Amino acid sequence: MKFDEYLEKLNKLQKLVNISNTGSPKDLAKKLDVSERTARRMVQKLRHHKLPVVFNRKINSYEIKN
């Protein structure tokens, strides 16, 4: 995957997380057109950049921790 494509997907991920609309990691991977493992690594990348991303099992989505 090219760097600019990766950044686009990371930006899309951040938008989905902000509105708590990622779905499960498997669903997220489909939305981003990446593997499930890559989707999880991208979530870790957001966390690495100090974004408090957590998975909420009640709504089955990643979200920003309040």
N, CA, C and O atoms as a GROMACS GRO file, in nm:
protein
  264
    1MET      N    1   0.085  -0.117   0.000
    1MET     CA    2   0.000   0.000   0.000
    1MET      C    3   0.090   0.124   0.000
    1MET      O    4   0.187   0.131   0.076
    2LYS      N    5   0.058   0.219  -0.085
    2LYS     CA    6   0.134   0.342  -0.092
    2LYS      C    7   0.108   0.428   0.031
    2LYS      O    8   0.003   0.417   0.094
    3PHE      N    9   0.205   0.512   0.063
    3PHE     CA   10   0.196   0.594   0.183
    3PHE      C   11   0.074   0.685   0.183
    3PHE      O   12   0.005   0.697   0.284
    4ASP      N   13   0.046   0.751   0.070
    4ASP     CA   14  -0.069   0.841   0.064
    4ASP      C   15  -0.200   0.765   0.079
    4ASP      O   16  -0.296   0.816   0.138
    5GLU      N   17  -0.205   0.643   0.027
    5GLU     CA   18  -0.324   0.559   0.043
    5GLU      C   19  -0.341   0.519   0.190
    5GLU      O   20  -0.452   0.518   0.243
    6TYR      N   21  -0.229   0.487   0.256
    6TYR     CA   22  -0.233   0.453   0.398
    6TYR      C   23  -0.284   0.571   0.480
    6TYR      O   24  -0.367   0.552   0.570
    7LEU      N   25  -0.236   0.690   0.451
    7LEU     CA   26  -0.280   0.809   0.524
    7LEU      C   27  -0.429   0.835   0.503
    7LEU      O   28  -0.500   0.874   0.596
    8GLU      N   29  -0.477   0.813   0.381
    8GLU     CA   30  -0.620   0.827   0.353
    8GLU      C   31  -0.702   0.732   0.439
    8GLU      O   32  -0.803   0.771   0.498
    9LYS      N   33  -0.657   0.608   0.446
    9LYS     CA   34  -0.728   0.507   0.525
    9LYS      C   35  -0.721   0.539   0.674
    9LYS      O   36  -0.818   0.518   0.747
   10LEU      N   37  -0.608   0.588   0.719
   10LEU     CA   38  -0.592   0.627   0.859
   10LEU      C   39  -0.686   0.744   0.892
   10LEU      O   40  -0.745   0.748   1.000
   11ASN      N   41  -0.699   0.837   0.800
   11ASN     CA   42  -0.790   0.950   0.818
   11ASN      C   43  -0.935   0.901   0.823
   11ASN      O   44  -1.014   0.948   0.906
   12LYS      N   45  -0.970   0.808   0.736
   12LYS     CA   46  -1.105   0.750   0.736
   12LYS      C   47  -1.131   0.678   0.868
   12LYS      O   48  -1.239   0.689   0.926
   13LEU      N   49  -1.031   0.604   0.915
   13LEU     CA   50  -1.044   0.534   1.043
   13LEU      C   51  -1.071   0.634   1.156
   13LEU      O   52  -1.159   0.611   1.238
   14GLN      N   53  -0.996   0.742   1.159
   14GLN     CA   54  -1.015   0.842   1.264
   14GLN      C   55  -1.157   0.899   1.259
   14GLN      O   56  -1.219   0.919   1.364
   15LYS      N   57  -1.208   0.925   1.141
   15LYS     CA   58  -1.345   0.977   1.128
   15LYS      C   59  -1.447   0.875   1.179
   15LYS      O   60  -1.542   0.911   1.248
   16LEU      N   61  -1.427   0.747   1.145
   16LEU     CA   62  -1.518   0.642   1.190
   16LEU      C   63  -1.513   0.627   1.342
   16LEU      O   64  -1.616   0.609   1.407
   17VAL      N   65  -1.394   0.636   1.398
   17VAL     CA   66  -1.378   0.627   1.544
   17VAL      C   67  -1.447   0.746   1.611
   17VAL      O   68  -1.513   0.729   1.713
   18ASN      N   69  -1.432   0.863   1.554
   18ASN     CA   70  -1.493   0.984   1.613
   18ASN      C   71  -1.644   0.974   1.622
   18ASN      O   72  -1.705   1.030   1.713
   19ILE      N   73  -1.707   0.903   1.528
   19ILE     CA   74  -1.853   0.889   1.531
   19ILE      C   75  -1.895   0.750   1.580
   19ILE      O   76  -2.012   0.713   1.570
   20SER      N   77  -1.800   0.675   1.634
   20SER     CA   78  -1.826   0.540   1.688
   20SER      C   79  -1.899   0.452   1.588
   20SER      O   80  -2.002   0.392   1.619
   21ASN      N   81  -1.845   0.446   1.466
   21ASN     CA   82  -1.909   0.371   1.358
   21ASN      C   83  -1.811   0.279   1.286
   21ASN      O   84  -1.817   0.265   1.164
   22THR      N   85  -1.722   0.215   1.362
   22THR     CA   86  -1.625   0.126   1.298
   22THR      C   87  -1.679  -0.015   1.281
   22THR      O   88  -1.640  -0.085   1.188
   23GLY      N   89  -1.767  -0.056   1.370
   23GLY     CA   90  -1.808  -0.196   1.372
   23GLY      C   91  -1.697  -0.279   1.434
   23GLY      O   92  -1.603  -0.225   1.493
   24SER      N   93  -1.709  -0.408   1.421
   24SER     CA   94  -1.608  -0.500   1.474
   24SER      C   95  -1.477  -0.482   1.396
   24SER      O   96  -1.477  -0.420   1.290
   25PRO      N   97  -1.367  -0.535   1.448
   25PRO     CA   98  -1.243  -0.527   1.372
   25PRO      C   99  -1.257  -0.586   1.231
   25PRO      O  100  -1.198  -0.535   1.135
   26LYS      N  101  -1.334  -0.692   1.219
   26LYS     CA  102  -1.356  -0.753   1.087
   26LYS      C  103  -1.434  -0.657   0.996
   26LYS      O  104  -1.400  -0.641   0.879
   27ASP      N  105  -1.538  -0.593   1.051
   27ASP     CA  106  -1.616  -0.495   0.974
   27ASP      C  107  -1.529  -0.376   0.935
   27ASP      O  108  -1.537  -0.326   0.823
   28LEU      N  109  -1.448  -0.331   1.029
   28LEU     CA  110  -1.359  -0.218   1.004
   28LEU      C  111  -1.264  -0.249   0.889
   28LEU      O  112  -1.240  -0.166   0.802
   29ALA      N  113  -1.209  -0.369   0.890
   29ALA     CA  114  -1.118  -0.410   0.784
   29ALA      C  115  -1.187  -0.401   0.648
   29ALA      O  116  -1.126  -0.357   0.550
   30LYS      N  117  -1.311  -0.443   0.642
   30LYS     CA  118  -1.386  -0.435   0.516
   30LYS      C  119  -1.407  -0.289   0.475
   30LYS      O  120  -1.393  -0.255   0.357
   31LYS      N  121  -1.442  -0.204   0.571
   31LYS     CA  122  -1.465  -0.062   0.541
   31LYS      C  123  -1.339   0.006   0.488
   31LYS      O  124  -1.346   0.094   0.403
   32LEU      N  125  -1.224  -0.036   0.539
   32LEU     CA  126  -1.097   0.024   0.499
   32LEU      C  127  -1.030  -0.051   0.384
   32LEU      O  128  -0.928  -0.006   0.330
   33ASP      N  129  -1.087  -0.164   0.346
   33ASP     CA  130  -1.031  -0.250   0.241
   33ASP      C  131  -0.888  -0.291   0.274
   33ASP      O  132  -0.796  -0.279   0.193
   34VAL      N  133  -0.872  -0.341   0.398
   34VAL     CA  134  -0.743  -0.393   0.445
   34VAL      C  135  -0.770  -0.523   0.520
   34VAL      O  136  -0.885  -0.560   0.542
   35SER      N  137  -0.665  -0.592   0.558
   35SER     CA  138  -0.682  -0.712   0.639
   35SER      C  139  -0.722  -0.672   0.781
   35SER      O  140  -0.702  -0.558   0.823
   36GLU      N  141  -0.778  -0.768   0.854
   36GLU     CA  142  -0.816  -0.741   0.992
   36GLU      C  143  -0.693  -0.703   1.075
   36GLU      O  144  -0.700  -0.614   1.159
   37ARG      N  145  -0.582  -0.770   1.051
   37ARG     CA  146  -0.458  -0.740   1.124
   37ARG      C  147  -0.412  -0.597   1.096
   37ARG      O  148  -0.370  -0.527   1.188
   38THR      N  149  -0.419  -0.555   0.971
   38THR     CA  150  -0.380  -0.418   0.937
   38THR      C  151  -0.472  -0.317   1.003
   38THR      O  152  -0.426  -0.213   1.050
   39ALA      N  153  -0.600  -0.347   1.007
   39ALA     CA  154  -0.696  -0.257   1.074
   39ALA      C  155  -0.660  -0.242   1.221
   39ALA      O  156  -0.663  -0.131   1.275
   40ARG      N  157  -0.624  -0.352   1.286
   40ARG     CA  158  -0.585  -0.345   1.427
   40ARG      C  159  -0.456  -0.265   1.446
   40ARG      O  160  -0.442  -0.190   1.542
   41ARG      N  161  -0.362  -0.281   1.353
   41ARG     CA  162  -0.237  -0.204   1.361
   41ARG      C  163  -0.265  -0.055   1.342
   41ARG      O  164  -0.200   0.029   1.405
   42MET      N  165  -0.360  -0.023   1.257
   42MET     CA  166  -0.396   0.117   1.234
   42MET      C  167  -0.459   0.178   1.360
   42MET      O  168  -0.433   0.294   1.392
   43VAL      N  169  -0.540   0.101   1.430
   43VAL     CA  170  -0.597   0.148   1.556
   43VAL      C  171  -0.483   0.172   1.656
   43VAL      O  172  -0.483   0.273   1.727
   44GLN      N  173  -0.387   0.081   1.660
   44GLN     CA  174  -0.271   0.099   1.748
   44GLN      C  175  -0.194   0.225   1.712
   44GLN      O  176  -0.142   0.294   1.800
   45LYS      N  177  -0.186   0.255   1.584
   45LYS     CA  178  -0.116   0.376   1.539
   45LYS      C  179  -0.185   0.501   1.594
   45LYS      O  180  -0.119   0.595   1.637
   46LEU      N  181  -0.319   0.502   1.593
   46LEU     CA  182  -0.392   0.615   1.652
   46LEU      C  183  -0.363   0.626   1.801
   46LEU      O  184  -0.343   0.735   1.853
   47ARG      N  185  -0.360   0.512   1.868
   47ARG     CA  186  -0.329   0.512   2.012
   47ARG      C  187  -0.188   0.564   2.038
   47ARG      O  188  -0.164   0.637   2.133
   48HIS      N  189  -0.096   0.525   1.952
   48HIS     CA  190   0.043   0.568   1.964
   48HIS      C  191   0.053   0.721   1.956
   48HIS      O  192   0.141   0.782   2.017
   49HIS      N  193  -0.037   0.781   1.880
   49HIS     CA  194  -0.039   0.926   1.865
   49HIS      C  195  -0.132   0.993   1.966
   49HIS      O  196  -0.187   1.100   1.942
   50LYS      N  197  -0.148   0.925   2.080
   50LYS     CA  198  -0.218   0.979   2.198
   50LYS      C  199  -0.369   0.996   2.179
   50LYS      O  200  -0.431   1.073   2.252
   51LEU      N  201  -0.429   0.925   2.084
   51LEU     CA  202  -0.574   0.927   2.072
   51LEU      C  203  -0.628   0.812   2.157
   51LEU      O  204  -0.593   0.696   2.132
   52PRO      N  205  -0.710   0.841   2.257
   52PRO     CA  206  -0.757   0.736   2.350
   52PRO      C  207  -0.866   0.648   2.288
   52PRO      O  208  -0.983   0.660   2.324
   53VAL      N  209  -0.827   0.561   2.197
   53VAL     CA  210  -0.922   0.474   2.127
   53VAL      C  211  -0.943   0.346   2.207
   53VAL      O  212  -0.847   0.279   2.247
   54VAL      N  213  -1.069   0.312   2.230
   54VAL     CA  214  -1.105   0.189   2.300
   54VAL      C  215  -1.214   0.118   2.220
   54VAL      O  216  -1.285   0.180   2.141
   55PHE      N  217  -1.225  -0.013   2.241
   55PHE     CA  218  -1.333  -0.087   2.176
   55PHE      C  219  -1.447  -0.101   2.276
   55PHE      O  220  -1.428  -0.152   2.386
   56ASN      N  221  -1.565  -0.056   2.236
   56ASN     CA  222  -1.684  -0.063   2.320
   56ASN      C  223  -1.766  -0.183   2.274
   56ASN      O  224  -1.825  -0.182   2.166
   57ARG      N  225  -1.770  -0.287   2.357
   57ARG     CA  226  -1.841  -0.410   2.320
   57ARG      C  227  -1.992  -0.390   2.314
   57ARG      O  228  -2.061  -0.460   2.240
   58LYS      N  229  -2.044  -0.295   2.391
   58LYS     CA  230  -2.190  -0.270   2.391
   58LYS      C  231  -2.238  -0.221   2.255
   58LYS      O  232  -2.345  -0.260   2.208
   59ILE      N  233  -2.160  -0.134   2.193
   59ILE     CA  234  -2.200  -0.082   2.063
   59ILE      C  235  -2.123  -0.146   1.948
   59ILE      O  236  -2.145  -0.113   1.832
   60ASN      N  237  -2.031  -0.238   1.982
   60ASN     CA  238  -1.952  -0.310   1.883
   60ASN      C  239  -1.877  -0.215   1.789
   60ASN      O  240  -1.885  -0.226   1.667
   61SER      N  241  -1.805  -0.121   1.850
   61SER     CA  242  -1.732  -0.023   1.771
   61SER      C  243  -1.617   0.035   1.853
   61SER      O  244  -1.622   0.041   1.976
   62TYR      N  245  -1.512   0.078   1.782
   62TYR     CA  246  -1.408   0.157   1.846
   62TYR      C  247  -1.464   0.296   1.866
   62TYR      O  248  -1.545   0.344   1.787
   63GLU      N  249  -1.420   0.362   1.973
   63GLU     CA  250  -1.463   0.497   2.001
   63GLU      C  251  -1.355   0.569   2.080
   63GLU      O  252  -1.259   0.507   2.125
   64ILE      N  253  -1.371   0.699   2.094
   64ILE     CA  254  -1.280   0.779   2.175
   64ILE      C  255  -1.325   0.768   2.320
   64ILE      O  256  -1.441   0.791   2.352
   65LYS      N  257  -1.231   0.731   2.407
   65LYS     CA  258  -1.262   0.717   2.550
   65LYS      C  259  -1.288   0.855   2.609
   65LYS      O  260  -1.209   0.947   2.590
   66ASN      N  261  -1.398   0.866   2.681
   66ASN     CA  262  -1.432   0.995   2.745
   66ASN      C  263  -1.358   1.011   2.875
   66ASN      O  264  -1.374   1.113   2.942
   0.00000   0.00000   0.00000
